[in-house]
Amino acid sequence: MARPRKPLLSTDRIVAAALVLVDEEGLGAVSTRRLAAELGVSGPSLYNHFRTKDQILEAVADAVSAQVDLSMFEDGRDWRTALRDWAVSYRAALTAHPNVVPVLAQGPGRRPSGLRLADAVFGAMVRAGWPPAQATSIGALMRFFVLGSALGSFAGGFVDDESAYDPADYPHLGQAHLLADRQQQIDERAFETGLSALLDGLGRQFAELTDSASASASASASAG
């Protein structure tokens, strides 16, 4: 009997296998030798798809970026609602794959999905009436905030040991040993608090921008 054929090696298979390794063991676990073993192929066969480990990690990062929903920028939602919904989707993708965040933090580079993400946010802000320079700043601000929220856990940084927080040394940390047990709830609430504060601030800036533009238009009309 003929032996069963192995699935053909493809870029998607390599990226999927690499993402599993990164999720389970971190970026350092990825190597062409390790991936070849995981996929049941010879090492050189990977070079038909990727020449270096860095190229593989770039593709893995782009696959995570592709998980971010961008539909809110095209379906008529106002800029503030769209920005909020996008930030929530973006963070969800990153928290599902936190070990990939250091690669994503380097910027989109030439990654197609990363560039589409940046293009969607910038384009939506400009269409909403933000000047291009401020639209760029908003994209950068949101990226800093979302990436930062996914890089680590505030609540998870405390140990589950009441004796570590002696009131004589830390009079306001008497309940800190309880934080780690409520990590997800606390971190999500912190993200929502920060996101609301950012959007409130941007909303005020946009109102000032709109008022200034209206005043200038009125002044021009009066002068005419």
Secondary structure, DSSP 8 states (H G I E B T S, - for coil): ----------HHHHHHHHHHHHHHH-GGG--HHHHHHHHTS-HHHHTTT-SSHHHHHHHHHHHHHTTS--GGGTSS--HHHHHHHHHHHHHHHHHHSGGGHHHHTT--TT-HHHHHHHHHHHHHHHHHT--HHHHHHHHHHHHHHHHHHHH--SGGGS-S-GGGS-TTT-TT-TTGGGTGGGHHHHHHHHHHHHHHHHHHHHHHHHHHHHHHHHHHHHHHHHH-
